[in-house]
């Protein structure tokens, strides 16, 4: 039981140096959630043997092309492969118009329904919830409306101590124990105390994805203490003026946010094409926040209780 983040794309602006536009796959208990869908995303999915039909929820941070231009191709592939199940698409206002217009002029009707969810990029609120996870928006400071996403695992069930179970113990009572209940007889008398029969639940993890944004400490309350943070790090401090003017961040700024928010691990991404060698970005971040990693194609980052 864990959260696994698979990096499909890590570059900003344009593909370069064998790096692609931003895209990540979040795997929670075998359920797939796609974050951003830059150009080349479905090719990367094929490369890493990820089945598009397993994706039921797609989250787009903002409407700059390097974060969504791969989406129409992916949706069309799902259609051509015979998808019937509906798809949830969460994005700032305008994406539904973009997709609908393309379908109109190609005279295409998908086999499946797309439910568009226009997100408010200026508030922190829950936008998706299922049996395993809830996803909330994180308001970001970019040139156009832009949102990050906070993935939070739901509280997990208690674990059964099988050595304590009587031979005739019913499945129904096992379920009760997993939900934290004591086992009582028909008269309400205690038969088995939950704490004697179970172990505490495993840790529930949090992953925060902070897409394009200039340095802004207002996000810290929303990401405080998360187990893993992805924060864009387009430039090094050498180009801090360029970062500020384009509403992006440097590696040092990303690391400063991670340090102040007291997160567990920092993932760096959205690299400018000016950096073929990414070591300067990594070293700059590590000088402020030691547990910094490069979020480059093919890498998997797993949150799991040891």
Secondary structure, DSSP 8 states (H G I E B T S, - for coil): -EEEEEEEE-BSSS-BTTB-BSEEEEEETTEEEEE---TTHHHHHHHTT--GGGEEEEE---SSGGGTTTHHHHHHHHHHTT--S-EEEEEETTHHHHHHHHHHHTT---SS-EEEEEE-TTS--EEEE-SSEEEEEEE---SS--EEEEEEE-----EE-GGG--TT--HHHHHHHHTT--EE-TTS-EEE-HHHHEE------EEEEE-S--S-GGGHHHHTT-SEEEEE--B-GGGHHHHHHTT--BHHHHHHHHHHHT-S-EEEE-B-TT-SS-HHHHHHHHTT-SSEEE--TT-EEEEE--
